[in-house]
Amino acid sequence: MANHDIQTLAGGESGMAALPEDDGIDLLDLLQVVADNLRLLVIGPLVAGVVALGVTFVIPPTYTATASFLPPQQQQGMASSLLQSLGAIGGLAGAASGLKNPTDQYLSFLKSNAVEDELIRRFDLMARYDVEFKADARKKLEKYTRIMAGKDNIVTIEFDDRDPEFSARLANAYPEELTRLLSRLAVTEAQQRRVFFGKQLDTTKNNLIRAEQTLAATGVSVATLNANPVTALEGPARLRAQVTAQEVKLASMRSYLAEGAPEFRQAQAELAALRKELSRAETVQPAANAGSNDYIAKFRDFKYQETLFELFSRQYELARVDESREGAMVQVVDAAQAPERKSKPAKAMTAVVVTAAALFLLLVFVFARNAWRNALASRSSAVRVERLKTAWRRALSRR
């Protein structure tokens, strides 16, 4: 029995001795590689970090100026209140409504060529950046500028330059150029109405001047004075102006309302009533001889243009008041000041990043070199390495 146990133990020991060794990666082997190359792994990253730190003292410092402003705010309820207050010409300016995200629109304006080209001209950036074409100056300007908007809709502009005073002046120039651009564009609802009524007002003013000159050239006769055109024709002329305004309103309402909508049907009913009243007023025109017919027609046209001019003047002034109430001007929250401290380069951060990167690269190099040596030490691996070298020589020799 004892002999059998001894044989079994001996067989087990021989079986254990026959087991192959594990060829996997051993943590102790990795630590041994690190220990063998500890001096390189310590001195190398430190030297790289010191060199990077020294380079940061040579690089010219960059200063970042920051300006923030609040873009014009649109009132979403202006369209509905306008339709109630305009009366006969409530739909002339259309159903202008605010954008879902107007701040994005102002960000696009700030990045537009119109604003950038004006900044390039104003600060002579082509000469400052030593470029030949304006497109290259735009790229440089966009490279050194960061424009962003927060959840509070406040737009922030950051500009980098080696001159702190220049960086502050250019950052402050962005809101100024945006204000000039908005003065030429109709962005908000009130601005759109102001532009629309302004054009209508100019056209009607010219027509009114011509009608007045034509009326004065006809002269006034006794029979015309007896016809009393002021009282007899002023009413029909105003009705004609209201009919014209109502027709324009219906044409505008078709762009945003279906013909079966209650508001559209009500406007059609108002137009029909105005036309019926105008027809009745023209039927009861006072009789006049042939000599006064020319004067009466021209007087009717004069009163028609005069009524339209009064209506458009009133709505143009209302649009200007609404535009000022909406905050059409850009409101600067924080004007950019000349920065006292540089933003780039960050000396400490640069040294730390370069040191960490150098340590990582040296670790890769040390482990790769150790693996290559182990491969050369193995007979089978040495043969494969020779084949690989031969293949590389052939490929290079063909070239």
C-alpha positions in Angstrom: 0.0 0.0 0.0 2.8 2.4 0.9 4.7 1.5 -2.3 1.5 2.2 -4.3 1.2 5.7 -2.8 4.8 6.5 -3.4 4.5 5.5 -7.0 1.3 7.6 -7.4 3.0 10.7 -5.9 6.0 10.1 -8.1 3.8 9.8 -11.1 2.0 13.0 -10.1 5.3 14.9 -9.7 6.5 13.7 -13.1 3.1 14.8 -14.6 3.4 18.2 -13.1 6.9 18.5 -14.4 5.7 17.6 -17.9 3.1 20.5 -18.0 4.1 23.2 -20.5 4.9 26.6 -19.2 2.4 29.5 -19.6 3.5 31.7 -22.4 1.0 34.5 -21.6 1.8 38.0 -20.4 3.1 38.0 -16.9 2.7 41.1 -14.7 6.0 40.4 -13.1 7.7 40.4 -16.5 6.1 43.8 -17.3 7.3 45.2 -14.0 10.7 43.8 -14.7 10.8 45.6 -18.1 9.8 48.8 -16.4 12.5 48.4 -13.7 15.2 47.7 -16.3 14.3 50.9 -18.1 13.4 53.0 -15.1 16.0 55.6 -15.7 14.8 56.2 -19.3 11.2 56.3 -18.2 11.9 58.9 -15.6 14.5 61.1 -17.2 12.9 61.1 -20.7 9.5 62.6 -19.7 11.1 65.1 -17.4 13.4 66.3 -20.1 10.5 66.6 -22.6 8.5 68.5 -20.0 11.3 70.9 -19.3 11.9 71.5 -23.0 8.2 72.2 -23.5 8.1 74.6 -20.6 11.1 76.4 -22.1 9.4 76.7 -25.5 6.3 78.3 -23.9 8.5 81.2 -22.7 9.6 81.7 -26.3 6.1 81.6 -27.9 4.5 85.1 -27.9 1.6 85.3 -25.5 -2.0 85.4 -26.7 -4.7 87.5 -25.0 -8.4 86.8 -25.2 -11.0 89.6 -24.9 -14.6 88.7 -24.2 -17.7 90.7 -25.0 -21.4 89.7 -24.4 -24.6 91.2 -25.6 -28.3 90.6 -25.7 -29.7 90.3 -29.3 -33.0 92.0 -30.2 -36.0 90.2 -28.6 -39.1 89.6 -30.6 -42.6 89.8 -29.1 -44.5 86.8 -30.2 -48.0 88.3 -29.6 -47.6 91.3 -31.9 -49.2 89.8 -35.0 -52.6 89.0 -33.3 -52.8 92.4 -31.6 -51.8 94.1 -34.9 -54.7 92.5 -36.8 -57.1 93.8 -34.2 -55.8 97.4 -34.3 -55.2 98.0 -38.0 -58.9 97.9 -39.0 -59.3 98.0 -42.8 -55.6 97.3 -43.6 -54.9 94.8 -40.9 -53.4 92.2 -43.2 -51.2 94.4 -45.3 -47.9 93.4 -43.7 -48.8 89.7 -43.6 -48.7 87.3 -40.8 -45.1 88.0 -39.7 -44.3 85.8 -36.7 -41.2 85.4 -34.6 -38.6 82.7 -35.2 -38.5 79.6 -33.1 -34.9 80.3 -32.2 -34.0 83.9 -33.2 -30.6 83.7 -31.4 -29.3 81.3 -34.0 -30.2 83.8 -36.7 -28.1 86.5 -35.0 -25.2 84.1 -34.7 -25.4 83.5 -38.4 -25.4 87.3 -39.0 -22.2 87.6 -36.9 -20.5 84.9 -39.0 -21.8 86.4 -42.3 -19.5 87.8 -44.9 -21.2 91.2 -44.5 -20.0 91.5 -40.9 -16.6 89.9 -41.5 -15.8 92.0 -44.5 -16.6 95.2 -42.7 -14.3 94.1 -39.8 -11.6 93.3 -42.3 -11.9 96.7 -43.8 -12.3 98.5 -40.5 -9.2 97.0 -38.9 -7.2 96.4 -42.0 -6.9 92.7 -41.2 -5.4 91.7 -44.6 -2.3 93.7 -43.8 -2.3 92.6 -40.2 -2.4 88.9 -41.1 -0.2 89.4 -44.2 -2.7 87.8 -46.6 -3.4 88.6 -50.2 -7.0 87.7 -50.5 -10.0 88.6 -48.4 -11.1 85.0 -48.2 -7.9 84.2 -46.4 -8.4 87.1 -44.0 -11.9 85.7 -43.2 -10.4 82.3 -42.4 -7.9 84.0 -40.0 -10.6 86.0 -38.4 -12.8 82.9 -37.9 -9.8 81.0 -36.5 -9.2 83.6 -33.7 -12.9 84.2 -33.0 -15.4 82.1 -31.0 -19.1 83.1 -31.0 -21.5 81.2 -28.8 -24.9 81.6 -27.2 -26.1 80.3 -23.8 -29.4 79.2 -22.6 -30.2 82.7 -21.4 -29.9 83.9 -25.1 -26.9 86.1 -24.3 -24.3 85.9 -27.1 -20.6 85.8 -26.1 -17.8 86.7 -28.4 -14.2 85.8 -27.7 -11.3 87.0 -29.8 -7.6 86.1 -29.5 -4.7 88.4 -30.4 -1.2 89.1 -29.3 -2.2 92.8 -28.6 -4.7 93.0 -25.6 -5.9 96.4 -26.7 -6.6 95.2 -30.3 -8.4 92.1 -29.1 -10.7 94.2 -27.0 -11.5 96.6 -29.8 -12.3 93.9 -32.3 -14.5 92.0 -29.9 -16.5 95.2 -29.2 -16.8 95.8 -32.9 -18.9 92.7 -33.5 -22.0 94.1 -31.7 -21.5 97.4 -33.5 -21.4 95.8 -36.9 -24.4 93.7 -36.1 -26.3 96.8 -35.2 -25.4 98.4 -38.5 -26.4 95.3 -40.4 -29.8 95.0 -38.6 -30.5 98.6 -39.5 -30.5 97.6 -43.1 -32.5 94.4 -42.6 -36.1 93.7 -41.6 -35.7 91.0 -39.0 -38.4 91.5 -36.4 -42.1 91.7 -37.0 -42.2 95.5 -36.4 -39.2 96.0 -38.7 -41.0 94.1 -41.5 -44.1 96.2 -41.0 -42.1 99.4 -40.9 -40.3 98.6 -44.2 -43.6 97.6 -45.8 -45.5 100.7 -44.8 -42.5 102.9 -45.6 -42.6 101.7 -49.2 -46.4 102.1 -49.4 -46.1 105.5 -47.9 -43.5 106.7 -50.5 -45.6 105.4 -53.4 -48.8 107.0 -52.1 -47.0 110.3 -51.4 -45.9 110.5 -55.0 -49.4 109.7 -56.2 -50.9 112.3 -53.9 -48.5 115.0 -55.2 -49.4 114.2 -58.8 -53.2 114.1 -58.0 -52.9 117.5 -56.2 -51.0 119.1 -59.2 -53.6 117.7 -61.6 -56.5 119.0 -59.5 -54.9 122.5 -59.3 -54.5 122.6 -63.1 -58.2 122.1 -63.7 -59.4 125.3 -62.1 -62.6 125.8 -60.2 -65.9 127.0 -61.8 -69.1 128.3 -60.2 -70.9 125.2 -61.3 -68.3 123.0 -59.6 -68.5 125.0 -56.4 -72.3 124.6 -56.4 -71.8 120.9 -56.8 -70.1 121.0 -53.4 -67.6 118.2 -54.1 -66.0 118.4 -50.7 -69.1 117.0 -49.0 -70.4 115.0 -51.9 -67.2 113.2 -53.0 -65.1 113.0 -49.9 -67.2 110.1 -48.5 -67.0 108.0 -51.8 -63.3 108.7 -52.0 -62.7 107.4 -48.5 -64.8 104.3 -49.3 -62.7 103.6 -52.4 -59.6 103.7 -50.3 -61.1 101.4 -47.7 -62.1 99.0 -50.5 -58.6 99.0 -51.9 -57.1 98.4 -48.5 -59.6 95.5 -47.8 -58.7 93.9 -51.2 -55.0 94.0 -50.3 -55.8 92.5 -46.9 -57.6 89.6 -48.4 -54.7 89.0 -50.8 -52.3 88.9 -47.8 -54.6 86.7 -45.8 -54.5 84.0 -48.5 -50.9 83.4 -47.8 -51.5 82.1 -44.2 -55.3 81.4 -44.0 -57.6 79.0 -45.8 -60.6 80.5 -47.6 -62.9 78.6 -45.3 -61.4 80.2 -42.1 -63.8 82.4 -40.1 -61.4 85.4 -40.3 -61.2 85.1 -44.1 -64.9 84.9 -44.5 -65.4 87.9 -42.2 -63.0 89.9 -44.3 -64.9 88.9 -47.5 -68.1 90.0 -45.9 -66.6 93.4 -44.9 -65.3 93.8 -48.5 -68.7 93.1 -49.9 -70.4 95.6 -47.6 -67.8 98.3 -48.4 -68.3 97.7 -52.2 -72.1 97.9 -51.7 -71.8 101.1 -49.8 -69.4 102.6 -52.4 -71.8 101.7 -55.2 -74.7 103.4 -53.4 -72.6 106.5 -52.7 -71.5 106.8 -56.3 -75.1 106.4 -57.5 -76.3 109.5 -55.5 -73.5 111.7 -56.9 -74.7 115.3 -57.4 -75.5 116.2 -61.0 -72.9 118.4 -62.7 -72.4 119.8 -66.2 -69.8 118.5 -68.5 -67.4 121.2 -67.6 -67.3 120.1 -64.0 -66.9 116.4 -64.6 -63.2 116.6 -65.1 -62.7 118.5 -61.9 -65.0 116.1 -59.9 -63.0 113.0 -61.2 -59.7 114.6 -60.3 -61.0 115.7 -56.9 -62.2 112.2 -56.2 -58.7 110.8 -57.1 -57.1 113.4 -54.9 -59.2 112.5 -51.9 -58.6 108.8 -52.5 -54.8 109.2 -52.5 -55.1 111.5 -49.5 -57.0 108.9 -47.5 -54.5 106.2 -48.3 -51.6 108.5 -47.3 -53.2 109.1 -43.9 -53.8 105.4 -43.3 -50.3 104.4 -44.3 -48.7 107.3 -42.3 -50.6 106.2 -39.2 -49.5 102.5 -39.5 -45.9 103.5 -40.3 -45.6 105.5 -37.1 -47.2 102.6 -35.1 -44.6 100.2 -36.7 -41.8 102.5 -35.6 -43.1 102.7 -32.1 -43.4 98.9 -31.9 -39.9 98.5 -33.3 -38.5 100.6 -30.5 -40.5 98.7 -28.0 -39.2 95.3 -29.3 -35.6 96.3 -28.7 -34.4 96.6 -32.2 -30.9 97.7 -31.0 -28.3 95.3 -29.7 -27.9 95.6 -25.9 -24.3 95.2 -24.8 -24.2 93.3 -21.4 -20.4 93.3 -20.9 -18.1 95.3 -23.1 -14.7 93.7 -23.8 -11.8 95.1 -21.7 -8.1 94.8 -22.5 -7.2 91.5 -20.8 -4.5 91.8 -18.2 -3.4 88.1 -18.2 -2.5 86.1 -21.2 -4.7 83.1 -22.1 -2.1 81.2 -24.2 0.2 79.4 -23.9 -0.6 77.8 -20.5 2.9 77.0 -19.3 2.1 74.5 -16.5 -0.6 72.7 -18.5 1.7 72.4 -21.5 4.5 70.9 -19.4 2.2 68.4 -17.8 0.6 67.3 -21.1 4.0 66.9 -22.8 5.4 65.0 -19.9 2.5 62.6 -19.8 2.7 62.1 -23.6 6.4 61.4 -23.5 5.9 58.9 -20.7 3.3 57.1 -22.7 5.4 57.0 -25.9 8.5 55.8 -24.0 6.4 53.0 -22.4 5.2 51.9 -25.8 8.8 52.0 -27.1 10.2 50.0 -24.2 7.6 47.2 -24.3 7.9 47.1 -28.1 11.7 46.8 -27.9 11.5 44.1 -25.3 9.0 42.1 -27.4 11.3 42.4 -30.4 14.3 41.1 -28.4 12.2 38.1 -27.1 11.1 37.4 -30.7 14.7 37.3 -31.8 15.7 35.0 -28.9 13.2 32.4 -30.0 14.3 30.2 -32.9 10.9 30.1 -34.6 10.4 33.8 -34.2 13.9 34.5 -35.5 13.0 32.7 -38.7 9.8 34.7 -39.1 11.7 37.9 -38.5 14.3 37.0 -41.2 11.5 36.3 -43.6 9.9 39.7 -42.8 13.3 41.5 -43.3 13.7 39.7 -46.6 10.2 40.8 -47.8 10.9 44.4 -46.8 14.3 44.4 -48.7 12.5 43.1 -51.8 9.8 45.7 -51.6 12.3 48.5 -51.2 14.6 47.2 -53.9 11.7 47.2 -56.4 11.2 50.9 -55.7 
